[in-house]
Amino acid sequence: MTTETTNQESLSRALRTALRRLPGPVSLVTSYDPTDGTPAGIVASAVIPVSLEPPSMLVAVNRHASLHRIIVSSGRFCINLLGVAQTAFVPLFSDGAMRTRRFESPEWQFAERVPWLPAACANIFCRVEETLVFGTHELFIGTVYDVRSDPERTSDPLGWLEGNFAQLGRLR
């Protein structure tokens, strides 16, 4: 093993440890296979707004994830911003062995074949506008074509902190 490889591995471990201290949202990024309409999705925390003019979002997807090929071929995705009430969906979308069970819940709806979870804090529908491959991931920048958010939804946003679920909310 070279010194450079050892340094990279050490930096990766240190960065992972540091990022555990950075609270982040928990989202389900969903799409569909345009060849047969099969829905697909992953749990993602690498989701950020890019711009309000034009309205756009960025999601980072591992190029080995099953969803990667599907977003590339469909050109669309939905960011389902989860609330505390949706924690049960996370294990389904985190474990590849549970892939066939991900969309069994009657809570899922479909808008132009794109799966979305109405109970989520918000649903942001995007068309892929640009991509950038970097390391193990591909960054998909999507222009927003629909947002569904009901102010009556009472679930606090779900987050990650220290490798565990966190409830994100206002300071009182």
C-alpha positions as a LaTeX table, in Angstrom:
\begin{tabular}{lrrr}
\hline
Residue & $x$ (\AA) & $y$ (\AA) & $z$ (\AA) \\
\hline
Met1 & 0.00 & 0.00 & 0.00 \\
Thr2 & 1.40 & 3.39 & $-0.97$ \\
Thr3 & 1.70 & 6.34 & 1.37 \\
Glu4 & $-0.79$ & 8.24 & $-0.81$ \\
Thr5 & $-3.36$ & 5.43 & $-0.51$ \\
Thr6 & $-2.84$ & 5.29 & 3.26 \\
Asn7 & $-3.30$ & 9.07 & 3.49 \\
Gln8 & $-6.50$ & 8.91 & 1.39 \\
Glu9 & $-7.94$ & 6.14 & 3.57 \\
Ser10 & $-7.02$ & 8.08 & 6.71 \\
Leu11 & $-8.63$ & 11.24 & 5.32 \\
Ser12 & $-11.77$ & 9.30 & 4.33 \\
Arg13 & $-12.12$ & 7.90 & 7.87 \\
Ala14 & $-11.50$ & 11.32 & 9.43 \\
Leu15 & $-14.03$ & 12.97 & 7.10 \\
Arg16 & $-16.65$ & 10.29 & 7.84 \\
Thr17 & $-16.14$ & 10.87 & 11.58 \\
Ala18 & $-16.38$ & 14.66 & 11.18 \\
Leu19 & $-19.50$ & 14.49 & 8.99 \\
Arg20 & $-21.30$ & 12.41 & 11.62 \\
Arg21 & $-21.40$ & 15.69 & 13.59 \\
Leu22 & $-23.11$ & 17.53 & 10.73 \\
Pro23 & $-26.89$ & 17.17 & 11.00 \\
Gly24 & $-28.43$ & 16.24 & 7.69 \\
Pro25 & $-31.88$ & 15.55 & 6.26 \\
Val26 & $-33.15$ & 12.05 & 5.55 \\
Ser27 & $-34.79$ & 11.74 & 2.15 \\
Leu28 & $-35.97$ & 9.00 & $-0.12$ \\
Val29 & $-34.94$ & 9.73 & $-3.70$ \\
Thr30 & $-37.25$ & 7.84 & $-6.02$ \\
Ser31 & $-37.65$ & 7.29 & $-9.75$ \\
Tyr32 & $-38.87$ & 4.61 & $-12.16$ \\
Asp33 & $-37.41$ & 2.37 & $-14.82$ \\
Pro34 & $-38.79$ & 3.70 & $-18.13$ \\
Thr35 & $-38.54$ & 0.27 & $-19.79$ \\
Asp36 & $-41.05$ & $-1.43$ & $-17.48$ \\
Gly37 & $-42.24$ & 1.24 & $-15.03$ \\
Thr38 & $-40.68$ & $-0.47$ & $-11.99$ \\
Pro39 & $-40.23$ & 2.04 & $-9.14$ \\
Ala40 & $-36.84$ & 2.40 & $-7.46$ \\
Gly41 & $-35.38$ & 4.44 & $-4.64$ \\
Ile42 & $-32.63$ & 5.00 & $-2.10$ \\
Val43 & $-32.17$ & 6.72 & 1.23 \\
Ala44 & $-30.16$ & 9.90 & 0.70 \\
Ser45 & $-28.78$ & 12.66 & 2.83 \\
Ala46 & $-26.73$ & 14.23 & 0.03 \\
Val47 & $-29.60$ & 16.41 & $-1.16$ \\
Ile48 & $-29.26$ & 20.17 & $-1.45$ \\
Pro49 & $-30.97$ & 23.09 & $-3.13$ \\
Val50 & $-28.92$ & 24.61 & $-5.94$ \\
Ser51 & $-30.89$ & 27.69 & $-6.97$ \\
Leu52 & $-34.30$ & 29.28 & $-6.72$ \\
Glu53 & $-33.89$ & 30.84 & $-10.19$ \\
Pro54 & $-34.31$ & 28.42 & $-11.82$ \\
Pro55 & $-35.68$ & 26.23 & $-9.05$ \\
Ser56 & $-33.24$ & 23.32 & $-8.86$ \\
Met57 & $-31.96$ & 20.58 & $-6.56$ \\
Leu58 & $-28.88$ & 18.37 & $-6.43$ \\
Val59 & $-28.76$ & 14.72 & $-5.38$ \\
Ala60 & $-25.58$ & 12.67 & $-5.13$ \\
Val61 & $-26.08$ & 8.99 & $-6.02$ \\
Asn62 & $-23.45$ & 6.27 & $-5.75$ \\
Arg63 & $-22.77$ & 4.96 & $-9.26$ \\
His64 & $-23.13$ & 1.38 & $-7.96$ \\
Ala65 & $-26.58$ & 2.02 & $-6.46$ \\
Ser66 & $-29.51$ & 0.44 & $-8.28$ \\
Leu67 & $-31.15$ & 3.87 & $-8.59$ \\
His68 & $-28.23$ & 5.36 & $-10.52$ \\
Arg69 & $-28.96$ & 3.60 & $-13.82$ \\
Ile70 & $-32.66$ & 4.34 & $-13.43$ \\
Ile71 & $-32.21$ & 8.09 & $-12.97$ \\
Val72 & $-29.84$ & 8.15 & $-15.94$ \\
Ser73 & $-32.42$ & 6.41 & $-18.15$ \\
Ser74 & $-35.61$ & 8.10 & $-16.88$ \\
Gly75 & $-34.16$ & 11.59 & $-16.45$ \\
Arg76 & $-36.46$ & 12.24 & $-13.48$ \\
Phe77 & $-36.49$ & 11.85 & $-9.72$ \\
Cys78 & $-38.48$ & 12.84 & $-6.66$ \\
Ile79 & $-36.96$ & 13.92 & $-3.36$ \\
Asn80 & $-39.26$ & 12.80 & $-0.54$ \\
Leu81 & $-38.18$ & 14.78 & 2.55 \\
Leu82 & $-39.03$ & 12.43 & 5.40 \\
Gly83 & $-40.60$ & 13.33 & 8.69 \\
Val84 & $-40.12$ & 11.57 & 12.01 \\
Ala85 & $-43.30$ & 9.58 & 11.28 \\
Gln86 & $-41.65$ & 7.94 & 8.24 \\
Thr87 & $-38.64$ & 6.32 & 9.97 \\
Ala88 & $-40.01$ & 2.84 & 9.11 \\
Phe89 & $-39.28$ & 3.47 & 5.42 \\
Val90 & $-35.54$ & 3.94 & 5.99 \\
Pro91 & $-34.61$ & 0.27 & 6.60 \\
Leu92 & $-36.55$ & $-0.78$ & 3.48 \\
Phe93 & $-34.55$ & 1.63 & 1.33 \\
Ser94 & $-31.21$ & 1.02 & 3.07 \\
Asp95 & $-31.08$ & $-2.75$ & 2.62 \\
Gly96 & $-30.71$ & $-4.08$ & $-0.93$ \\
Ala97 & $-32.23$ & $-7.39$ & 0.15 \\
Met98 & $-35.51$ & $-5.55$ & 0.83 \\
Arg99 & $-35.61$ & $-3.90$ & $-2.60$ \\
Thr100 & $-38.76$ & $-5.79$ & $-3.70$ \\
Arg101 & $-40.69$ & $-4.59$ & $-0.61$ \\
Arg102 & $-39.89$ & $-0.87$ & $-0.87$ \\
Phe103 & $-43.09$ & 0.19 & $-2.60$ \\
Glu104 & $-45.54$ & $-2.33$ & $-1.06$ \\
Ser105 & $-47.06$ & 0.25 & 1.28 \\
Pro106 & $-50.39$ & 1.67 & 0.09 \\
Glu107 & $-49.06$ & 5.08 & 1.14 \\
Trp108 & $-47.13$ & 5.41 & $-2.14$ \\
Gln109 & $-48.65$ & 7.32 & $-5.02$ \\
Phe110 & $-47.37$ & 7.84 & $-8.55$ \\
Ala111 & $-47.26$ & 11.02 & $-10.59$ \\
Glu112 & $-46.40$ & 10.31 & $-14.22$ \\
Arg113 & $-44.88$ & 7.00 & $-13.01$ \\
Val114 & $-42.61$ & 8.73 & $-10.45$ \\
Pro115 & $-43.26$ & 7.35 & $-6.94$ \\
Trp116 & $-43.89$ & 9.86 & $-4.16$ \\
Leu117 & $-44.88$ & 9.59 & $-0.52$ \\
Pro118 & $-47.70$ & 12.04 & 0.31 \\
Ala119 & $-47.08$ & 11.74 & 4.07 \\
Ala120 & $-43.51$ & 13.08 & 3.71 \\
Cys121 & $-42.78$ & 16.65 & 4.84 \\
Ala122 & $-42.39$ & 17.64 & 1.18 \\
Asn123 & $-42.00$ & 16.08 & $-2.26$ \\
Ile124 & $-39.82$ & 17.76 & $-4.85$ \\
Phe125 & $-40.07$ & 16.49 & $-8.44$ \\
Cys126 & $-37.11$ & 17.15 & $-10.75$ \\
Arg127 & $-35.97$ & 16.61 & $-14.33$ \\
Val128 & $-32.26$ & 15.95 & $-14.72$ \\
Glu129 & $-30.63$ & 19.03 & $-16.23$ \\
Glu130 & $-26.91$ & 18.38 & $-15.65$ \\
Thr131 & $-24.68$ & 15.71 & $-14.18$ \\
Leu132 & $-21.15$ & 15.50 & $-12.87$ \\
Val133 & $-19.27$ & 12.31 & $-12.04$ \\
Phe134 & $-16.96$ & 12.71 & $-9.06$ \\
Gly135 & $-15.33$ & 9.78 & $-7.30$ \\
Thr136 & $-17.84$ & 7.07 & $-6.45$ \\
His137 & $-20.88$ & 9.28 & $-7.07$ \\
Glu138 & $-22.72$ & 11.11 & $-9.81$ \\
Leu139 & $-24.25$ & 14.46 & $-8.99$ \\
Phe140 & $-27.63$ & 14.98 & $-10.62$ \\
Ile141 & $-28.81$ & 18.58 & $-10.85$ \\
Gly142 & $-32.51$ & 18.65 & $-11.55$ \\
Thr143 & $-34.81$ & 21.49 & $-12.42$ \\
Val144 & $-37.88$ & 21.40 & $-10.20$ \\
Tyr145 & $-41.14$ & 20.91 & $-12.07$ \\
Asp146 & $-43.46$ & 20.27 & $-9.11$ \\
Val147 & $-43.42$ & 20.64 & $-5.32$ \\
Arg148 & $-46.00$ & 19.07 & $-3.04$ \\
Ser149 & $-45.99$ & 20.24 & 0.53 \\
Asp150 & $-48.95$ & 20.45 & 2.86 \\
Pro151 & $-48.55$ & 22.94 & 5.74 \\
Glu152 & $-50.98$ & 20.77 & 7.75 \\
Arg153 & $-48.45$ & 17.94 & 7.93 \\
Thr154 & $-47.35$ & 17.88 & 11.53 \\
Ser155 & $-44.37$ & 15.52 & 11.43 \\
Asp156 & $-41.05$ & 17.18 & 12.28 \\
Pro157 & $-38.31$ & 16.70 & 9.66 \\
Leu158 & $-36.23$ & 13.55 & 10.11 \\
Gly159 & $-32.47$ & 13.92 & 10.25 \\
Trp160 & $-29.19$ & 12.09 & 10.78 \\
Leu161 & $-26.76$ & 12.93 & 13.54 \\
Glu162 & $-23.94$ & 10.77 & 14.90 \\
Gly163 & $-25.15$ & 7.89 & 12.69 \\
Asn164 & $-28.62$ & 7.85 & 14.25 \\
Phe165 & $-31.99$ & 9.37 & 13.57 \\
Ala166 & $-32.50$ & 12.90 & 14.83 \\
Gln167 & $-35.56$ & 15.08 & 15.07 \\
Leu168 & $-34.90$ & 18.37 & 13.33 \\
Gly169 & $-36.93$ & 21.24 & 14.66 \\
Arg170 & $-36.92$ & 24.84 & 15.72 \\
Leu171 & $-35.25$ & 25.92 & 18.92 \\
Arg172 & $-37.92$ & 27.00 & 21.34 \\
\hline
\end{tabular}
